[in-house]
Amino acid sequence: MRPQPIPPQPGQESVWDYPRPPRLEPTTKHIRIVFNGVVIADTRRAWRVLETSHPPVYYIPPEDIRREYLQPGAGRSFCEWKGAAGYYTLEVNGRRAENVAWYYPKPTPTFAAIRDHVAFYAAPMDECTVDGERVTPQPGGFYGGWITADIVGPFKGEPGTTGW
């Protein structure tokens, strides 16, 4: 059963207007990630993946990430749209977060632009911002979307959404 979408106000997007299969689009929004007091990523060259019922996931170019803090993670997963994903563990000055970021080393042709770009779960970070606004992590723990004031749901991952 499809939930009742929240009507977007001017300047907002509804995740229920996002497509399935998902869409990939470039963004010049300022994306910034801080972990243990260190800026890990800072870019205006990210890509957004937009999928029905999910807030945007931001993929950051490797050149705009402090890669010295990333270590190969143990996780692997598969997305029917993007392909096989690998994971990174983040360690900064003794603080460690396991499998906190993911990437697609060989994405499907539709998502080739995000090859080796990295997406981060917001919850373990000190701060993730989009154009200076602190994001709210997508509920549920598994999903990696970032919620900002210009995105309305309800969102996959909230209680009662397993059947969507």
Secondary structure, 3 states (H helix, E strand, C coil): CCCCCCCCCCCCEEHHHCCCCCEEEEECCCEEEEECCEEEEEECCEEEEEECCEEEEEEECHHHECHHHEEEEEEEEEECCCEEEEEEEEEECCEEEEEEEEEECCCCHHHHHHECCEEECCCCCCEEEECCEECEECCCCCCCCEECCCEECCCCCCCCCCCC
